[in-house]
Amino acid sequence: MSIEVKNLTKIYGTQKAVDNLSFSIPKGEIVGFLGPNGAGKSTTMKMITGYLRPDAGSILVDGIDMLQEPLKAKAKIGYLPEANPLYLDMYVKEYLAFVAGIFKLDNKQKRIEDVIELTGLIPEKSKKIGQLSKGYKQRTGLAAALIHEPDVLILDEPTSGLDPNQIIEIRNVIREQGKNKTVLFSSHILQEVEAICDRILIINKGILKKDSSLENLSNIKESSDATIKLQFKETIEASWLLRLSAVKSAERDGRSVWTLVCSDADLAKKQIMELSLKKNFNIVSLESVNGDLEHTFRELTK
Protein backbone atom coordinates (compact mmCIF):
# COMPACT_ATOMS: atom_id res chain seq x y z
CA MET A 1 0.00 0.00 0.00
CA SER A 2 1.24 3.50 -0.81
CA ILE A 3 -0.71 5.10 2.06
CA GLU A 4 -1.65 3.27 5.25
CA VAL A 5 -3.36 5.19 8.03
CA LYS A 6 -4.21 3.34 11.25
CA ASN A 7 -6.19 4.69 14.22
CA LEU A 8 -5.19 8.27 13.41
CA THR A 9 -6.31 10.76 16.08
CA LYS A 10 -5.80 14.51 16.50
CA ILE A 11 -7.24 16.47 19.43
CA TYR A 12 -7.49 20.23 19.83
CA GLY A 13 -8.42 21.02 23.42
CA THR A 14 -11.58 19.01 24.07
CA GLN A 15 -12.44 18.49 20.40
CA LYS A 16 -11.37 15.48 18.36
CA ALA A 17 -10.62 16.85 14.91
CA VAL A 18 -9.75 13.34 13.70
CA ASP A 19 -11.14 10.36 15.57
CA ASN A 20 -9.49 6.94 15.23
CA LEU A 21 -9.32 7.14 11.43
CA SER A 22 -8.07 4.15 9.42
CA PHE A 23 -7.80 3.53 5.66
CA SER A 24 -5.30 2.40 3.03
CA ILE A 25 -4.76 3.35 -0.61
CA PRO A 26 -2.80 1.25 -3.12
CA LYS A 27 -0.64 2.56 -5.94
CA GLY A 28 -2.47 3.64 -9.07
CA GLU A 29 -5.69 4.65 -7.29
CA ILE A 30 -7.27 8.11 -7.22
CA VAL A 31 -9.30 8.63 -4.06
CA GLY A 32 -11.64 11.54 -3.34
CA PHE A 33 -11.59 12.71 0.28
CA LEU A 34 -14.97 14.22 1.12
CA GLY A 35 -16.65 15.83 4.09
CA PRO A 36 -18.29 19.09 5.16
CA ASN A 37 -16.26 22.07 6.39
CA GLY A 38 -14.60 21.19 9.69
CA ALA A 39 -14.86 17.43 9.10
CA GLY A 40 -11.10 16.90 9.54
CA LYS A 41 -10.00 16.51 5.90
CA SER A 42 -7.21 19.10 5.91
CA THR A 43 -6.04 18.00 9.35
CA THR A 44 -5.79 14.41 8.13
CA MET A 45 -3.85 15.47 5.02
CA LYS A 46 -1.45 17.56 7.11
CA MET A 47 -0.75 14.53 9.32
CA ILE A 48 -0.20 12.23 6.33
CA THR A 49 2.29 14.71 4.87
CA GLY A 50 4.10 15.22 8.18
CA TYR A 51 3.08 18.85 8.73
CA LEU A 52 1.13 17.89 11.85
CA ARG A 53 2.00 15.21 14.37
CA PRO A 54 -0.94 12.98 15.36
CA ASP A 55 -1.83 12.44 19.00
CA ALA A 56 -2.29 8.73 18.27
CA GLY A 57 -2.06 6.30 15.38
CA SER A 58 0.42 5.51 12.62
CA ILE A 59 1.09 6.63 9.03
CA LEU A 60 3.01 4.65 6.43
CA VAL A 61 3.94 6.15 3.06
CA ASP A 62 5.30 3.54 0.64
CA GLY A 63 6.01 1.43 3.72
CA ILE A 64 7.98 4.22 5.43
CA ASP A 65 6.83 5.32 8.89
CA MET A 66 6.14 9.07 8.79
CA LEU A 67 6.70 9.40 12.55
CA GLN A 68 9.97 7.44 12.60
CA GLU A 69 11.52 8.57 9.28
CA PRO A 70 9.76 11.83 8.36
CA LEU A 71 12.29 13.16 5.82
CA LYS A 72 12.42 9.86 3.95
CA ALA A 73 8.61 9.61 3.91
CA LYS A 74 8.11 13.25 2.86
CA ALA A 75 10.42 12.74 -0.13
CA LYS A 76 7.80 10.31 -1.48
CA ILE A 77 4.99 12.90 -1.31
CA GLY A 78 3.89 15.78 -3.50
CA TYR A 79 1.62 18.09 -1.50
CA LEU A 80 -0.62 20.94 -2.59
CA PRO A 81 -2.10 22.48 0.58
CA GLU A 82 -5.43 24.26 0.61
CA ALA A 83 -3.79 27.64 1.34
CA ASN A 84 -1.13 27.06 -1.39
CA PRO A 85 1.68 29.13 0.22
CA LEU A 86 3.91 30.66 -2.48
CA TYR A 87 6.72 33.20 -2.58
CA LEU A 88 4.90 35.99 -4.43
CA ASP A 89 8.08 37.99 -5.23
CA MET A 90 9.68 35.06 -7.06
CA TYR A 91 9.21 34.33 -10.75
CA VAL A 92 7.46 31.08 -11.65
CA LYS A 93 10.59 29.42 -13.06
CA GLU A 94 12.69 30.79 -10.18
CA TYR A 95 10.30 29.32 -7.62
CA LEU A 96 10.23 25.92 -9.31
CA ALA A 97 14.04 25.95 -9.45
CA PHE A 98 14.04 26.70 -5.71
CA VAL A 99 11.75 23.72 -5.01
CA ALA A 100 13.81 21.47 -7.33
CA GLY A 101 16.92 22.50 -5.39
CA ILE A 102 15.33 21.45 -2.10
CA PHE A 103 14.84 17.97 -3.53
CA LYS A 104 18.40 18.03 -5.00
CA LEU A 105 17.23 17.02 -8.48
CA ASP A 106 19.95 16.15 -10.98
CA ASN A 107 17.83 17.00 -14.03
CA LYS A 108 16.51 20.24 -12.57
CA GLN A 109 16.04 22.29 -15.76
CA LYS A 110 14.33 19.46 -17.64
CA ARG A 111 11.93 18.81 -14.76
CA ILE A 112 11.07 22.51 -14.56
CA GLU A 113 10.20 22.64 -18.25
CA ASP A 114 8.27 19.35 -18.01
CA VAL A 115 6.02 20.45 -15.12
CA ILE A 116 5.48 23.88 -16.65
CA GLU A 117 4.14 22.20 -19.78
CA LEU A 118 2.23 19.56 -17.81
CA THR A 119 0.33 22.11 -15.70
CA GLY A 120 -0.28 24.63 -18.50
CA LEU A 121 2.02 27.32 -17.10
CA ILE A 122 3.82 28.11 -20.37
CA PRO A 123 2.05 31.47 -21.01
CA GLU A 124 2.90 32.69 -17.48
CA LYS A 125 6.26 31.05 -16.81
CA SER A 126 8.25 34.31 -16.93
CA LYS A 127 5.96 36.27 -14.62
CA LYS A 128 6.24 36.92 -10.91
CA ILE A 129 3.92 34.67 -8.90
CA GLY A 130 2.31 37.74 -7.33
CA GLN A 131 1.15 38.86 -10.79
CA LEU A 132 -0.66 35.60 -11.53
CA SER A 133 -4.39 34.96 -11.33
CA LYS A 134 -5.59 32.61 -8.60
CA GLY A 135 -5.94 29.84 -11.17
CA TYR A 136 -2.32 30.15 -12.32
CA LYS A 137 -1.12 30.35 -8.72
CA GLN A 138 -2.91 27.05 -8.18
CA ARG A 139 -1.14 25.59 -11.22
CA THR A 140 2.20 26.80 -9.83
CA GLY A 141 1.52 25.01 -6.54
CA LEU A 142 0.59 21.84 -8.42
CA ALA A 143 3.76 22.08 -10.53
CA ALA A 144 5.82 22.37 -7.32
CA ALA A 145 4.07 19.29 -5.92
CA LEU A 146 4.90 17.29 -9.05
CA ILE A 147 8.44 18.45 -9.75
CA HIS A 148 10.28 15.65 -7.90
CA GLU A 149 8.05 12.94 -9.44
CA PRO A 150 6.58 11.74 -6.13
CA ASP A 151 4.92 8.36 -5.71
CA VAL A 152 2.11 9.88 -3.64
CA LEU A 153 0.11 13.04 -4.39
CA ILE A 154 -1.87 14.78 -1.64
CA LEU A 155 -4.02 17.56 -3.11
CA ASP A 156 -6.23 19.74 -0.90
CA GLU A 157 -8.85 21.48 -3.08
CA PRO A 158 -6.64 21.39 -6.23
CA THR A 159 -9.20 23.02 -8.55
CA SER A 160 -10.02 25.91 -6.22
CA GLY A 161 -10.18 29.19 -8.13
CA LEU A 162 -9.99 27.65 -11.60
CA ASP A 163 -12.38 28.46 -14.42
CA PRO A 164 -14.24 25.58 -16.15
CA ASN A 165 -11.62 25.16 -18.89
CA GLN A 166 -8.78 25.14 -16.36
CA ILE A 167 -10.65 22.62 -14.21
CA ILE A 168 -10.84 20.22 -17.15
CA GLU A 169 -7.12 20.65 -17.85
CA ILE A 170 -6.11 20.04 -14.22
CA ARG A 171 -8.56 17.15 -14.02
CA ASN A 172 -6.76 15.53 -16.96
CA VAL A 173 -3.39 16.09 -15.25
CA ILE A 174 -4.62 14.43 -12.04
CA ARG A 175 -6.16 11.54 -13.95
CA GLU A 176 -2.92 10.99 -15.89
CA GLN A 177 -0.82 11.15 -12.71
CA GLY A 178 -3.13 8.63 -11.07
CA LYS A 179 -2.09 5.93 -13.54
CA ASN A 180 1.22 5.39 -11.76
CA LYS A 181 0.85 7.30 -8.51
CA THR A 182 -1.37 7.23 -5.44
CA VAL A 183 -3.58 10.32 -5.41
CA LEU A 184 -5.63 11.52 -2.43
CA PHE A 185 -7.48 14.76 -3.05
CA SER A 186 -10.22 16.69 -1.33
CA SER A 187 -12.90 18.70 -3.07
CA HIS A 188 -16.28 20.24 -2.35
CA ILE A 189 -17.25 19.76 -6.00
CA LEU A 190 -18.86 16.32 -6.06
CA GLN A 191 -19.04 16.27 -9.88
CA GLU A 192 -15.26 16.73 -9.89
CA VAL A 193 -14.82 13.69 -7.65
CA GLU A 194 -17.14 11.60 -9.83
CA ALA A 195 -15.19 12.61 -12.95
CA ILE A 196 -11.75 11.72 -11.58
CA CYS A 197 -11.91 9.21 -8.74
CA ASP A 198 -11.90 5.44 -8.49
CA ARG A 199 -12.99 5.54 -4.87
CA ILE A 200 -14.32 7.89 -2.20
CA LEU A 201 -13.73 8.35 1.51
CA ILE A 202 -16.34 10.40 3.39
CA ILE A 203 -15.59 11.69 6.89
CA ASN A 204 -17.74 13.68 9.28
CA LYS A 205 -16.57 15.08 12.63
CA GLY A 206 -13.29 13.25 12.16
CA ILE A 207 -14.93 9.82 11.78
CA LEU A 208 -14.82 7.71 8.61
CA LYS A 209 -18.42 7.32 7.43
CA LYS A 210 -17.98 5.73 4.01
CA ASP A 211 -15.24 3.93 2.07
CA SER A 212 -16.56 2.83 -1.30
CA SER A 213 -15.63 2.58 -4.94
CA LEU A 214 -17.62 4.87 -7.22
CA GLU A 215 -18.56 1.78 -9.19
CA ASN A 216 -20.42 0.42 -6.17
CA LEU A 217 -22.30 3.70 -5.73
CA SER A 218 -23.12 3.67 -9.43
CA ASN A 219 -24.38 0.09 -9.19
CA ILE A 220 -26.74 1.17 -6.43
CA LYS A 221 -27.96 4.06 -8.55
CA GLU A 222 -28.44 1.96 -11.67
CA SER A 223 -29.98 -1.04 -9.95
CA SER A 224 -33.40 -2.10 -11.16
CA ASP A 225 -34.55 -1.94 -7.54
CA ALA A 226 -35.58 1.42 -6.11
CA THR A 227 -35.45 2.60 -2.50
CA ILE A 228 -38.20 4.60 -0.81
CA LYS A 229 -38.22 6.28 2.60
CA LEU A 230 -41.66 6.23 4.21
CA GLN A 231 -43.05 7.44 7.52
CA PHE A 232 -46.60 7.10 8.86
CA LYS A 233 -48.06 8.98 11.78
CA GLU A 234 -49.37 5.65 13.05
CA THR A 235 -47.32 2.61 14.04
CA ILE A 236 -47.90 -0.15 11.52
CA GLU A 237 -46.58 -3.65 11.01
CA ALA A 238 -44.20 -4.63 8.21
CA SER A 239 -46.70 -7.18 6.99
CA TRP A 240 -48.96 -4.37 5.72
CA LEU A 241 -46.19 -3.08 3.45
CA LEU A 242 -44.94 -6.48 2.35
CA ARG A 243 -48.42 -7.29 0.99
CA LEU A 244 -47.87 -4.62 -1.66
CA SER A 245 -46.71 -6.30 -4.87
CA ALA A 246 -44.07 -3.60 -5.65
CA VAL A 247 -42.42 -3.82 -2.20
CA LYS A 248 -39.64 -6.43 -1.87
CA SER A 249 -38.45 -5.64 1.66
CA ALA A 250 -39.28 -3.27 4.50
CA GLU A 251 -37.10 -2.22 7.43
CA ARG A 252 -37.93 0.29 10.16
CA ASP A 253 -35.45 2.43 12.11
CA GLY A 254 -35.78 3.85 15.62
CA ARG A 255 -37.70 6.90 14.37
CA SER A 256 -40.36 4.73 12.71
CA VAL A 257 -39.04 5.61 9.25
CA TRP A 258 -39.42 2.73 6.83
CA THR A 259 -36.82 1.92 4.18
CA LEU A 260 -38.54 0.04 1.35
CA VAL A 261 -36.76 -1.76 -1.47
CA CYS A 262 -39.15 -1.79 -4.41
CA SER A 263 -39.26 -3.30 -7.87
CA ASP A 264 -40.95 -0.15 -9.19
CA ALA A 265 -40.87 3.13 -7.24
CA ASP A 266 -43.86 4.74 -8.97
CA LEU A 267 -46.03 1.65 -8.55
CA ALA A 268 -44.97 1.31 -4.90
CA LYS A 269 -45.91 4.94 -4.19
CA LYS A 270 -49.31 4.40 -5.80
CA GLN A 271 -49.90 1.26 -3.73
CA ILE A 272 -48.80 3.05 -0.53
CA MET A 273 -51.28 5.86 -1.20
CA GLU A 274 -54.05 3.33 -1.80
CA LEU A 275 -53.14 1.53 1.42
CA SER A 276 -53.18 4.76 3.42
CA LEU A 277 -56.62 5.69 2.08
CA LYS A 278 -58.03 2.22 2.65
CA LYS A 279 -56.71 1.88 6.21
CA ASN A 280 -56.91 5.57 7.11
CA PHE A 281 -53.14 5.80 7.69
CA ASN A 282 -51.59 9.28 7.71
CA ILE A 283 -48.40 9.62 5.63
CA VAL A 284 -45.84 11.96 7.22
CA SER A 285 -43.23 11.61 4.46
CA LEU A 286 -42.76 9.62 1.27
CA GLU A 287 -39.69 10.07 -0.95
CA SER A 288 -37.51 8.17 -3.38
CA VAL A 289 -33.84 7.68 -2.49
CA ASN A 290 -31.08 7.84 -5.08
CA GLY A 291 -27.86 5.89 -4.60
CA ASP A 292 -25.60 8.55 -6.12
CA LEU A 293 -22.69 10.36 -4.51
CA GLU A 294 -24.60 13.53 -3.63
CA HIS A 295 -27.29 11.61 -1.78
CA THR A 296 -24.71 9.45 0.01
CA PHE A 297 -22.77 12.55 1.06
CA ARG A 298 -25.88 14.30 2.37
CA GLU A 299 -27.11 11.25 4.28
CA LEU A 300 -23.76 10.68 5.99
CA THR A 301 -22.92 14.29 6.87
CA LYS A 302 -26.20 16.04 7.61
Helices and strands as residue ranges (DSSP letters): E 3-12, E 15-25, E 30-34, H 41-48, E 56-61, E 64-65, H 70-74, E 77-80, H 92-102, H 108-118, G 122-124, G 129-131, H 134-146, E 152-156, H 164-177, E 182-186, H 190-196, E 199-204, E 207-213, H 214-222, E 226-232, H 238-242, E 247-252, E 257-262, H 265-279, E 283-289, H 293-301
